[in-house]
Amino acid sequence: MARYDLVLRGGQVIDGTGAPAATADVAIAGDRIAAIGRLPAESGGAEIDVDGLAVAPGFIDVHTHDDRALLSRPDMAPKVSQGVTTVIAGNCGVSLAPMLAGRPLPPPLDLIGSAEHFRFRRFADYVAALDAAPAATNAALLVGHSTLRANAMDRLDRSASEREIEAMRERLAEALEAGAIGLSSGLWYAPAAAAPPAELETLAKTLHPAGAIYATHMRDEGAHVLDSLDETFDVGRVAEVPVVISHHKVAGKHNFGLTRRTLPRIEAAMATQEIGLDAYPYIASSTVLREDYIAVSLKILVTWSKPHPEAAGRELADLARDWGMSQEAACARLQPGGAIYFTMDEADVRRVLAFEHTMIGSDGLPHDSHPHPRLWGTFARVLGYYSREEKLFALEEAVRRMTGLPARRFGLTGRGLLAPGAYADVTVFDPARIIDRATFADPTMPAAGIHLVLVNGQPAWRDGAATGARPGRALRRQQMQQEARRSGS
């Protein structure tokens, strides 16, 4: 009689700790890894020969805007196709909940949906919707500061009053009670740009007793990036909470090379407080269409436009020429819209990726009509291009940045490692073939080299296609904390 539901036979096990790969069998029973080692023949109800392939923990995408995609595109093909089994949603101050009916929806909230999608009055209602209609991936959820502001304030171009901050704090507390893992901010964006540090510090203090985190798209990633780092560190210190710096970069032609100063600043702060950071492996960013990015970008590619959907995929400069106007005028004509901005230097990108504390996050925008290729390609690009071809770090280290490191940083108990008793989130890939195929011209091509992706023990991607299974779970902070206490981790 079979002892296990599934045995993966003879693969190169990369366990997520950074340890060297080792040949072993991996047995799965239910939603857990049951054993790793040399296992008896025919001990699995199903057995798969994975000789020559890598067997790793499912990848954790620490920076996503998948809040609505989890409900509207539940096969999560852009993610499971590249080995991702868990997403962190609600980043950059933008979360789908909580949102009161009839409130205005300022950019960049429209990156993840229109007014009808923001239908969850309480964060608990959103979590319940994920429970009722699971996606293919697990999801851990942040509450967006800009979403809280849009609920509480009549105008967003000013600091919040004490009454408004209290209203935000109450909704944040409700979200934490519902299982949110923390608060995110997007201080670069208009809805939060007027918020002073004291507003963030007051809200972040609500996180401390809950054991939650603060993740931030900082106020500036260009010439004033060092000041923004100091502001970020201060929020974490004052509130006594862990901080995650989102998509760390230096943007703008005049700021190339500044990572030589930002990374030592981050490392020094890590000596006295809990700080993490993530990055994506591209020299281009993507967000709402903004006129002020024209001057600092090498090139701008339109990803969507409400009045001109035919512009998606075209360069702003070409559109401006065809329309006989300046890029600034073309930008105004396309609003509301989104764009990809080529604003970074490859040497800076490599420097951040090589930093041993950097996690990997796609920052993909799943609802763009012509998305940035990072949505479909991030993890395979790190493994295939930066690790195998460019040798920026070893394969085992690349996997650690995607699994064990983020699981520990975000408190995802039982995930991110291959070990008996851990959840059976598993990615099987060919280390000699894995590579991103999504490009700026053709951005929705699935990665090559991903053979099998299991989420909680169930196949979500197999043989180049989504299986249709939806075994993902909404990961509640309290449950993960309880598991950690029980396991002594």
C-alpha positions in Angstrom: 0.0 0.0 0.0 1.3 3.5 -0.9 2.5 5.5 2.0 2.4 8.8 0.2 0.2 10.5 -2.3 3.1 11.6 -4.5 6.8 10.9 -4.7 9.1 13.0 -6.8 12.0 10.7 -7.6 15.7 11.5 -8.0 15.7 15.2 -8.4 18.3 17.8 -7.3 16.7 19.1 -4.1 17.4 22.8 -3.4 15.8 23.3 0.0 15.6 27.1 0.2 18.3 27.6 2.8 21.1 28.3 0.4 22.6 24.8 1.1 24.1 22.9 -1.9 21.7 20.8 -3.9 21.5 17.1 -3.1 19.9 14.2 -5.0 16.9 12.9 -3.1 13.3 11.8 -3.4 10.5 14.1 -2.1 7.3 12.5 -0.7 4.1 14.4 -0.3 1.1 13.4 1.8 -2.0 15.7 1.7 -0.8 19.3 1.8 2.5 18.6 3.5 5.9 17.3 2.6 6.1 13.9 4.4 9.7 12.8 3.8 12.9 13.7 1.9 15.7 11.1 1.2 16.0 7.7 -0.4 12.5 6.4 -0.2 11.2 2.8 -0.9 10.1 1.9 -4.4 6.5 2.3 -5.2 5.8 4.1 -1.9 3.8 6.8 -3.7 0.3 6.6 -5.0 1.7 8.5 -7.9 5.4 8.8 -8.7 7.2 11.2 -11.1 10.8 10.8 -12.3 12.5 14.1 -11.9 16.0 13.0 -12.6 18.1 15.9 -13.9 15.6 18.5 -12.7 15.7 20.8 -9.7 13.1 20.4 -6.9 12.7 23.6 -5.0 10.2 25.3 -2.6 7.5 27.2 -4.5 8.7 30.7 -5.2 7.3 33.6 -3.2 6.5 36.8 -5.1 7.0 39.4 -2.4 5.8 42.4 -4.4 2.6 42.0 -6.4 -0.6 43.9 -7.3 -2.6 40.7 -7.6 -5.4 41.8 -5.3 -8.1 41.6 -8.0 -6.3 39.0 -10.1 -6.7 36.5 -7.3 -10.5 36.8 -7.8 -10.8 37.6 -11.5 -8.0 35.5 -12.9 -7.8 32.7 -10.3 -5.7 30.3 -12.4 -2.9 32.9 -11.7 -1.1 31.7 -14.9 1.4 34.6 -14.9 2.7 33.4 -11.6 2.4 29.6 -11.5 3.9 29.5 -15.0 7.2 30.7 -13.5 7.0 28.6 -10.3 5.4 31.1 -7.9 3.1 29.5 -5.3 2.6 32.4 -2.9 2.0 36.1 -3.6 2.2 39.1 -1.3 -0.6 41.5 -2.5 -1.6 45.0 -1.4 1.7 46.7 -2.1 2.6 50.4 -2.8 -0.2 51.7 -0.6 -2.8 50.1 -2.9 -5.1 47.4 -1.6 -8.6 46.3 -2.9 -10.0 46.6 0.6 -11.3 48.2 2.7 -13.2 50.7 0.5 -16.4 52.4 1.3 -19.0 52.5 -1.5 -19.1 55.7 -3.5 -15.7 56.9 -2.6 -13.5 58.4 -5.4 -10.9 56.1 -6.8 -7.7 58.2 -7.5 -4.7 56.9 -9.4 -2.8 54.6 -8.7 -5.7 52.7 -7.2 -7.0 52.2 -10.7 -4.0 50.0 -11.4 -5.7 47.1 -9.8 -9.3 47.8 -10.7 -12.2 50.2 -11.4 -14.8 51.3 -8.9 -16.9 48.1 -9.2 -14.0 46.0 -8.1 -13.5 48.0 -4.8 -16.6 46.5 -3.3 -15.3 45.3 0.0 -16.3 47.6 2.8 -14.2 45.6 5.4 -10.9 43.8 4.8 -12.5 40.7 6.4 -15.0 40.7 3.4 -12.2 40.5 0.9 -10.5 37.7 2.8 -13.8 35.8 3.0 -14.1 36.2 -0.8 -10.7 34.6 -1.3 -11.8 31.8 1.0 -15.0 31.3 -0.9 -13.3 31.3 -4.4 -9.7 30.2 -3.9 -7.0 31.0 -6.5 -4.2 28.8 -7.7 -1.7 30.5 -5.4 -1.6 31.3 -1.8 -1.9 35.0 -0.9 -0.6 37.0 2.1 -2.2 40.4 2.2 -1.1 44.0 3.1 -3.4 46.9 3.7 -2.8 50.0 1.5 -2.2 53.3 3.2 -3.5 55.1 0.1 -6.6 53.0 0.2 -7.1 54.0 3.9 -6.6 57.7 3.0 -9.1 57.5 0.1 -11.7 56.1 2.6 -11.0 58.7 5.4 -10.3 62.0 3.6 -12.2 64.4 1.4 -8.9 65.7 -0.1 -5.7 63.9 -0.4 -3.4 66.8 -1.1 -2.9 67.5 2.6 -1.9 65.8 5.8 -4.6 63.9 7.7 -6.3 65.3 10.8 -6.3 63.4 14.1 -9.8 62.3 13.4 -9.0 61.1 10.0 -5.9 59.2 11.2 -8.0 57.6 13.9 -10.5 56.5 11.2 -7.6 55.0 9.2 -6.2 53.4 12.3 -9.6 51.7 13.0 -9.8 50.2 9.5 -6.2 49.1 9.8 -6.9 47.4 13.1 -9.9 45.6 11.5 -7.7 44.4 8.6 -5.1 43.1 11.0 -7.8 41.3 13.0 -8.9 39.8 9.6 -5.4 38.4 9.0 -3.5 41.1 7.1 0.3 40.8 7.5 0.9 44.5 7.6 0.6 48.0 6.1 2.0 49.2 2.8 2.6 52.8 1.6 3.2 54.4 -1.7 4.5 57.8 -0.8 5.7 58.6 -4.3 2.0 58.6 -5.5 -0.3 61.6 -5.3 -2.8 60.1 -2.8 -0.1 59.7 -0.1 2.6 62.3 -1.1 1.2 64.9 1.3 1.3 62.5 4.3 4.0 63.5 6.7 6.2 61.0 8.5 4.2 61.4 11.7 1.1 60.1 9.9 2.9 56.9 8.9 4.5 56.5 12.3 1.1 56.7 14.0 -0.4 54.1 11.8 2.7 51.9 12.0 2.4 51.9 15.8 -0.8 49.8 15.3 1.3 47.1 13.7 3.7 46.5 16.6 1.3 44.7 19.0 0.1 42.5 16.1 3.6 41.5 15.0 2.9 42.9 11.6 5.2 44.6 9.1 5.5 47.9 7.2 6.4 47.8 3.4 6.9 51.0 1.5 7.3 52.3 -2.0 9.4 55.2 -0.7 8.8 58.9 -1.3 11.7 59.2 -3.7 13.8 56.7 -5.7 15.8 59.3 -7.5 18.0 62.2 -6.4 16.6 62.1 -2.8 16.6 58.4 -2.4 19.0 58.6 0.6 16.6 60.9 2.4 13.8 58.5 1.7 15.7 55.6 3.1 16.2 57.6 6.3 12.5 58.4 6.5 11.7 54.7 6.1 14.2 53.6 8.8 12.7 56.2 11.1 9.1 54.9 10.7 10.4 51.4 11.6 12.3 52.6 14.6 9.6 54.8 16.0 6.9 52.2 15.6 9.2 49.3 16.5 8.2 47.2 13.4 10.1 45.4 10.7 10.4 47.4 7.4 10.5 46.2 3.8 11.8 48.6 1.1 9.8 47.8 -2.0 11.5 47.4 -5.5 14.7 49.1 -4.4 16.2 51.0 -7.3 17.7 54.4 -8.2 15.7 56.0 -11.1 16.6 58.7 -13.5 19.5 59.2 -15.9 21.3 61.6 -13.5 21.2 59.2 -10.6 22.9 56.2 -12.1 25.4 54.6 -9.7 23.7 55.8 -6.5 23.2 52.2 -5.3 26.9 52.4 -4.3 25.6 54.6 -1.5 22.1 53.2 -0.9 23.1 49.6 -0.2 25.7 50.4 2.4 23.2 52.7 4.0 20.6 49.9 4.2 23.2 47.4 5.5 24.3 49.8 8.2 20.6 50.2 9.3 20.1 46.5 9.4 22.6 46.3 12.3 20.1 48.0 14.6 16.6 47.2 13.2 14.7 44.7 11.0 14.9 45.8 7.4 14.3 43.9 4.2 14.2 44.8 0.5 13.1 43.4 -2.8 13.9 44.1 -6.4 12.9 43.0 -9.9 15.5 42.1 -12.6 14.8 44.8 -15.2 16.0 48.3 -16.1 12.5 49.5 -16.6 9.7 50.2 -14.1 5.9 50.4 -14.7 3.1 52.4 -13.2 0.6 55.0 -14.1 1.3 57.4 -16.9 3.1 60.5 -15.4 4.3 63.6 -17.2 7.1 64.2 -14.7 8.8 60.9 -15.8 9.3 62.0 -19.4 12.4 64.1 -18.6 14.1 61.3 -16.6 13.3 58.3 -18.9 15.4 56.9 -21.7 12.2 55.6 -23.3 8.5 55.3 -22.4 6.2 52.5 -23.5 2.5 52.9 -23.1 0.9 49.9 -21.3 -2.8 51.0 -21.3 -4.9 54.1 -22.0 -8.6 54.4 -21.3 -9.3 57.0 -24.1 -6.8 55.4 -26.5 -6.6 51.6 -26.0 -5.0 51.3 -29.4 -1.9 53.0 -27.9 -1.0 50.1 -25.7 2.4 48.7 -26.6 3.6 51.8 -28.5 6.3 54.3 -27.5 5.2 57.6 -26.2 7.6 59.5 -28.5 6.2 57.7 -31.6 2.6 58.6 -30.6 3.6 62.2 -30.0 5.2 62.4 -33.4 2.2 60.8 -35.1 -0.1 63.2 -33.4 2.1 66.2 -34.1 2.5 67.2 -30.5 5.0 67.1 -27.6 5.3 64.0 -25.4 3.8 66.1 -22.6 0.7 66.8 -24.6 0.5 63.2 -25.8 0.7 62.1 -22.1 -2.2 64.3 -21.2 -4.2 63.0 -24.2 -3.7 59.4 -23.1 -4.9 59.9 -19.5 -5.8 57.9 -17.6 -3.2 55.4 -18.6 -0.1 53.4 -17.6 3.4 53.1 -18.9 6.8 51.4 -18.7 9.7 53.7 -18.0 13.3 52.9 -18.9 14.9 54.8 -16.1 17.6 52.5 -14.6 21.1 51.5 -15.2 22.0 47.8 -15.6 24.9 48.1 -13.2 22.6 49.4 -10.5 20.1 46.6 -11.1 22.9 44.0 -10.8 24.3 45.6 -7.7 20.9 45.4 -5.9 20.3 41.9 -7.1 23.7 40.8 -5.9 23.1 42.2 -2.4 22.7 39.2 -0.2 19.6 40.5 1.6 17.6 41.3 -1.6 14.4 39.3 -2.2 12.7 38.9 -5.6 9.4 40.6 -6.4 7.8 41.0 -9.8 5.8 44.2 -9.2 3.8 43.0 -12.2 0.5 44.7 -13.1 -1.9 41.9 -14.2 -4.6 44.1 -15.6 -2.4 46.1 -18.0 -3.4 45.4 -21.6 0.3 45.4 -22.6 2.1 44.6 -19.3 5.7 44.9 -18.3 7.3 41.4 -19.0 8.2 41.2 -15.3 4.7 39.9 -14.7 5.4 36.7 -16.5 9.2 36.6 -16.5 10.8 37.8 -13.2 11.7 34.5 -11.5 12.8 32.6 -14.6 14.9 35.6 -15.6 16.7 35.6 -12.2 17.3 31.8 -12.4 18.2 31.6 -16.1 19.8 34.9 -17.0 21.3 36.3 -13.9 22.2 33.1 -12.1 23.0 30.5 -14.9 24.3 32.8 -17.7 25.7 35.8 -15.9 26.7 33.9 -12.7 25.7 36.8 -10.5 25.0 34.2 -7.7 24.7 30.4 -7.4 21.5 28.7 -8.2 20.9 27.7 -4.6 21.4 31.3 -3.6 18.9 32.5 -6.2 16.4 30.0 -4.9 17.0 31.2 -1.3 16.2 34.8 -2.3 12.8 33.5 -3.7 11.9 31.1 -0.9 13.5 30.8 2.5 14.5 34.5 2.8 11.0 36.0 2.0 9.2 33.3 4.1 11.2 34.4 7.1 10.9 38.1 6.4 7.1 38.0 5.9 6.4 35.4 8.6 5.1 32.7 6.2 5.4 29.8 8.6 5.8 26.4 7.0 6.6 27.8 3.5 9.7 28.7 1.7 11.6 25.5 2.6 11.7 21.9 1.6 11.6 19.9 4.8 9.3 17.3 6.4 6.3 18.9 7.8 6.4 22.0 5.6 3.6 22.8 3.3 3.9 21.1 -0.1 4.5 24.2 -2.2 7.0 22.8 -4.7 8.4 23.9 -8.0 10.2 21.5 -10.3 12.3 23.1 -13.1 15.1 22.3 -15.5 18.1 24.4 -14.3 19.7 24.1 -17.8 16.7 25.4 -19.6 14.8 27.8 -17.4 14.6 31.2 -18.9 12.2 34.1 -19.3 10.5 34.4 -22.7 8.3 37.4 -22.0 9.7 40.5 -23.7 8.7 44.2 -23.9 7.3 43.5 -27.4 5.7 40.2 -26.4 5.1 40.4 -22.7 2.8 37.5 -21.9 4.9 34.6 -23.0 5.3 31.9 -20.2 8.7 31.0 -19.0 10.6 28.0 -20.3 11.8 25.2 -18.1 9.1 25.0 -15.5 7.9 21.3 -15.4 5.6 21.1 -12.3 4.2 23.5 -9.7 2.4 22.2 -6.6 0.4 24.4 -4.3 -0.5 22.8 -1.0 0.2 19.4 -2.6 -2.0 19.9 -5.7 -0.6 20.5 -9.3 -1.4 24.1 -10.4 1.0 24.1 -13.5 2.0 21.0 -15.4 3.5 20.3 -18.8 3.3 24.0 -19.9 -0.2 24.8 -18.9 -2.3 25.7 -15.9 -4.2 22.7 -14.5 -7.3 24.6 -13.5 -6.9 23.5 -9.9 -7.3 26.3 -7.3 -5.6 25.0 -4.2 -4.3 28.4 -2.9 -5.2 29.8 0.5 -5.6 33.2 2.1 -2.7 33.2 4.6 -3.8 34.8 7.8 -1.1 36.4 10.0 -2.5 35.0 13.3 -2.6 31.4 12.0 1.0 31.6 10.8 2.1 33.1 14.1 0.3 30.3 16.0 2.0 27.7 13.8 5.4 29.3 14.5 4.8 29.2 18.2 3.8 25.6 18.1 6.8 24.6 16.1 9.2 26.8 18.2 10.4 28.6 15.1 
